[in-house]
Amino acid sequence: MQNKQKLLNLLGLARRAGKLVTGESLVLNAIRSGKVSLVFFASDGGQASKKKFTDKTTSYKVSFSTALTRQELADATGLARTVIGVADQGFAKKMREYLDN
């Protein structure tokens, strides 16, 4: 199985475990309060929102990825979202491994 598919499967598992934060304002609040370890932003999302999340994750030292599209995020989680935060350190660590390889 390829790393991208493993990443998508892990996202679905994190969703079922209740370890994802979805929606722009909720993810921004979670970044500010240190509750997320990794943020996924859809590669086909809006540029203004992308800049906002890039700046926020950089200043709060949170990992940021644009490796997935909106459709891939929706298929993996069952939610039509542009931005998703991972609120569990273990899930985030494994996802970062899949993103790096």
N, C-alpha and C positions, 0 to 999 in steps of 0.2 A: 504494500500500500504506500502511496506517495505521501510525503510530508504534508502537502496541502490538504489532502483528504483526511489525514489524521488530525490536523488542526481543526477542520470543520466538524469532525466527529466529537472532538474534545469540547468545542464550543456548544454543541448540542447537549452534551453531558453536563456542562457547567450551567446551562439554562435550566435543565431539569432539576439540578441540585440547588437552584435558586441563588447562584453565585454571580449573576450578571446584573449590571445596572444599564438600563437602556433609556434613550431619550436625551436630547441635548442638555436641558437644564439639570436633570438628575445626574448625568455624568459629570458636568461641570462642578456641581456641588460635591460629588464624591471625590473628584480630583483635589478640590480645595481642602476637604477634610481628611485626605489621605486614605480613603477607603478602597481605592482601586489601584492595582499594580500594573495594569496594561490596558490601553485603550485602542480599539479598532475603529478606524474611520474608513468608510467606503471609498475606494479609489475613484468612483464616479460621483462622489458627493460634491457639494458646492464649495467653491474656492474660499469664500468669506468664512464659512464655518470651519473649513479645513485649517485656515490660518489661525482662527480663534483657538482651536484645539491643539494645534502645533505649539503655539505660544504658551498655552496653559500647561501642557504636559512638560514642556521644556523647563519652565520656571519651577514646577513642582517635582521635577525629576521622576516622571512617570513614563514608562515605555509607551511608544506610539507606533502604530502600524497602519499602512494603507495597502496591505497585501491582498485584501479581499474586496470584491465588488458588493454593491447593495444586494444583488440577487443571491450571491453566495452567502452573505450574512443572513438573509431572509430564509434561505433553504436550510441553513445549519440550525437556526434558532427558532424558526417558526414565527419570527417577528419582522415586520417590514421597518427596519431602522437603518439610519445612516451611521450612527455612532453607538458603540457598545463598550462598556467598561467591565473588566474582569475583577471581581471583588475578592478573589481568593488567591493567596500567594502561590499555592501549589499548582493550581490550574495555570496561572500566569507564567510560572517558571517553565512548565512543560510546553506551553504555547510558544514561548520565546525560543526554546530549543528547536521546535519545528520551523519557526520563522528563520532562524539562523542557518539551518542546514539546507 
